Amino acid sequence: MSGVAKRWFYNKRPKGDLESDTLALREVALAPLQPGEILVRTIYLSMDATNRIWLSEWDSYMPPIRIGDPMLGIMIGEVEESRNPAFPAGSLVSGIAPWSDRFVTDGAGFFPFPRFEGLDLADAFGVLMVAGPTAYHGLFEIGQPKPGETVVISAAAGAVGMLVGQLAKIQGCRAVGIAGSDEKCRWLTQEMGFDAAVNYRQGDLVEALRAATPNGIDVLFENVGGTCLDAGLTLMNNGGRVVICGLIASYNSTEPVPGPYMFRNMIMKRLKMEGFVILDHFDRYPEYQAKLAGWMREGKLKHRLHVVEGIDNALTALKLLYTGGNDGKVMVRMS
């Protein structure tokens, strides 16, 4: 007998910001396992900015969640019971699953999560499941930075941004972050090793960024959009690369976000711009995770986790991403 689970459901379409009744937490009965199925106990649930897109009517990279359906997220859990030889009891499994403390699946779309020697499970999941591969693929496969170049990262204190800056430093580049407070900017330069950081809430962003990038910008790793993207485009060097990882400024907006007004620099500076979704590159995960885990063990890749306790607080945790209230990678510890 599989028992009962707590699960979040999409309850009401938000008008802009997520509301207290956007999602609803309910108890659901879990049916006994059928041949080929597994029962998973969720350990950690990843909170990602893209979750907001899944609740919208945008034409996205995956079908939106329908009202009444379970809320989805990327998770890691332990197999409690198994009738599927690919996922033995006691093994770790990861994938996109309901926001639920326990769930039953046939394993489709899930894969075993390795136990990385020398790394705590929270650290391994927080860095190696979403944020790390996203940072690695976007910077190295698309941005292709060369030693000595300048890399600018928006939302630099976020889960992906903090890693991009450090990877840029490993590559021998100058790393400049854009963040939303003086405290976050100090943390980026004093703890994460960024060469400079700019508070976009203070003064003229273009002029502040110009002062921080005296040799211009070669790679712009964009997580925000709006004024941050516009400022970056303004200061790009000839032949620069623009990596579009996220556009969080527009996710809760009820009106079109203006700009970029400097889009003409795509021509004037002969720029390349490319967007990506890391879910398209699961086949590269073993390669990416091995390199990232190695740098973590060597102390070259630091990170900060913002762990929220309990499934009851999952919606509150997600809201942190859109208010800037998080300090690092946001995860919910289910059990």
Secondary structure, DSSP 4 states (H G I P E B T S, - for coil): --EEEEEEEE-S--SSS--TTSEEEEEEEEPPPPTT-EEEEEEEEE--TTHHHHTS----SSPPPPTTSBPEEEEEEEEEEES-TTS-TT-EEEEEEESBSEEEE--TT-EE----TTS-HHHHHIIIIIIHHHHHIIIIIII---TT-EEEEESTTSHHHHHHHHHHHHTT-EEEEEESSHHHHHHHHHTS--SEEEETTSS-HHHHHHHH-TT-EEEEEESS-HHHHHHHHHTEEEEEEEEE---GGGTS-SSPPP--TTTTHHHHTT-EEEE--GGGGGGGHHHHHHHHHHHHHTTSS---EEEEESGGGHHHHHHHHHHT--SSEEEEE--
